[in-house]
Amino acid sequence: MNTLSRLFSPKILAVIGGGEWCRAVVQQVHKFGYKGKLYIINKTNTEIAGIQTYNSVQNLPETPDAVFIGINRDATVTAVKELGKMKAGGAVCFASGFKEAVKEDKNALTANESLLRNSENFHILGPNCYGFINALDNIALWPDQHGCKPVKQGVAILTQSSNIAINITMQNRGLPIAYVVTCGNQLQIDQAEIASFLLDDSRITAIGFHIEGFKDIRKWEALSRKAKSRGIPLIAIKTGSTDQAKNATESHTASIAGDHTASKAFLERLNIKLLTELPTFLETLKLLHCHGELNSNKVGSVSCSGGEAALIADLGIEKGLLFPKLNKRQKKHLRVALGPKVALANPLDYHTYIWRDKNAMVNAWGAIIDPKLALTFFILDYPRADRCDLADWEIATDVVIDVKEKTSSKIAVVSTLPELMPEYIADRLMMNGIVPFNGLSEALTATQVGIKKSKRRQKPLLISVSRGASKLVPEFEAKERLNQLGINVPNGIICESLSDIPVATKDLTFPLVVKSVDVAHKTEKNGVHLNCLSNRDVTIAAKKVTNSGSFLIEEMVPKGFELLVGIIKNNDQGFILTIGVGGIFSELSDDHFSVLVPSSKSDFMMVLKQLKIFKILTGYRGLEGADLASIVETIWKLQTYVIKNFNNLIEIEVNPLICTKHGAFVADALITEIA
């Protein structure tokens, strides 16, 4: 198959169809300044938009590099087959009614399979997508209006939603957009493959994704490695959930570690920064385009208002940013520039004594710049141009640009409200290597997301393709399996009848616990009875958990802190390992974090440190702390079990894992596997 360069940087374009959408493509091709050749294929009209048409692709004088197919679904399938035979470069499939319509249209799946089969010899984008805009080379294979303009370098944005793509092109925030690619259903080529291709273009400064679903996990892993080697940051918004088969599970982990949790853990593993809404998505791309990833969370702030200084401090600290105290050099130069009446601090309120005095402003604003700061904010809110005079703010803009030229530091101008940053100012700042942030909260979120995190190279995810009905492994057997790995489990025995209790308890140490062997969540179903101090207590408890069948007797696990450790299979990202608050309230608590399998012991420790109860685990208000090394080792051994049994495992959960200063002990274990 040919490379994607023919599709995304074509010298010969073709449009198949003659409706309004196709006419719009022709209009946008010319409007955006495309210099190559353009052919139109239409059986009804002899000319469209002043261009002679051809009645079939076979009659074209030469083979097109990129084709916009703007005809109905069934005709699209045929056109793709014809284009493949003539070795075209690639095509945008505009039509819908393929896999996304399977529930509504009985013929959709057949059409989907036919389209995939017919596209074996060349690339197709979509189906069910608008196409793409290559603003670097003046190419817009796009059936609608858009807000892009030609740029020399910029960010690439890949989205599965054409409407979101249109809206993004209309931004007036000063973000230079180099590529907009709508990927639609990703039938053949997906976002990861396209992004990997774009990484080879030195004009791309960052890549942002709107993701509805992942297609090929291995391609995403390869993309992450390539982006890291190129030094190109990746960010994403993940929406929706995959329509995957739900495993029959009865665990707390299944309630906690859903699709969103898996996607979040997957993106974090790939060092793709995750955002939740479009404004901060765009602001983050602006930062990454201009400055790349930031080396630390240390920032500086300059404003003419104490209120603004307090506001940025509160919001910044809330987002994990640090405002270092001014050093001696900064204080010395600021005192000279501002005089004796201004309190010197970071964030700095410089008052308005020097407002309109360009030289004084350059000296003062430049004085706070320091190599230890990852980014310095200058808060400037521009008045409405239709009602106000911007002359004073033009001076302030000149000052920031001068400071940037003299210091070569990483600088941002931020407006407290998004609408107080005019586009022409944003464009001018961006051209001078200064980030124009629209909105204070958005700016600080973008800054927090933009901080570089040291990530070691990850091993490939553990992906199982096995499917089938599930079965629950009895708790006693599950614990025996874990015990073979060196995990601490209580001594216990299956007792077949009440009369066997004296013999069963002979080698056990009281107090004991009696459990049902028939249910998963025993506590909620009166299937667990604790603190049995005698055989009589055991007998009474056994009568409550079973009528005539067998039951489990175990030694009581020492008292300690309760954790949940669960590993559950996800059909997209492999196995999700979740650590959090354990016990019967685990689902009610939001104190849990997830990573994907395999992860390292240092990853497990990192997750523990993120938990709110970590302070308790390390000793709190006189309480003894837990053996953290033992906790991590237990989690590691649970992961080892998963790796050894991943082909037939659905999930394993320990809840609770009792954590004491003497070690970690499994109080309850649940294993679900393929029957």
SULBELFEN-V649574 format. One record per run of one state. SS is the DSSP state (hx for helix, st for strand, lp for the rest). FROM is the first residue (numbers start at 1). LEN is the number of residues. Records with the same first field share a line. If there is no record, write none. Layout:
SS: FROM-LEN + FROM-LEN
This chain:
lp: 1-4 + 9-3 + 17-3 + 32-5 + 42-5 + 49-2 + 55-2 + 60-6 + 70-3 + 86-4 + 94-5 + 102-6 + 119-4 + 127-4 + 135-4 + 143-11 + 160-2 + 170-7 + 183-8 + 199-5 + 212-5 + 231-2 + 239-13 + 257-2 + 270-2 + 276-2 + 292-2 + 295-3 + 304-2 + 319-3 + 323-5 + 339-9 + 350-8 + 368-7 + 380-11 + 408-3 + 416-2 + 421-2 + 432-3 + 439-1 + 450-1 + 452-18 + 474-1 + 484-5 + 490-2 + 496-2 + 505-7 + 517-6 + 526-2 + 533-2 + 546-5 + 556-5 + 571-3 + 582-10 + 597-4 + 611-3 + 618-10 + 646-3 + 661-2 + 667-2 + 675-1
hx: 5-4 + 20-12 + 57-3 + 73-13 + 99-3 + 108-11 + 162-8 + 191-8 + 217-14 + 252-5 + 259-11 + 278-14 + 306-13 + 328-11 + 358-10 + 391-17 + 418-3 + 423-9 + 440-10 + 475-9 + 498-7 + 523-3 + 535-11 + 601-10 + 614-4 + 628-18
st: 12-5 + 37-5 + 47-2 + 51-4 + 66-4 + 90-4 + 123-4 + 131-4 + 139-4 + 154-6 + 177-6 + 204-8 + 233-6 + 272-4 + 294-1 + 298-6 + 322-1 + 348-2 + 375-5 + 411-5 + 435-4 + 451-1 + 470-4 + 489-1 + 492-4 + 512-5 + 528-5 + 551-5 + 561-10 + 574-8 + 592-5 + 649-12 + 663-4 + 669-6
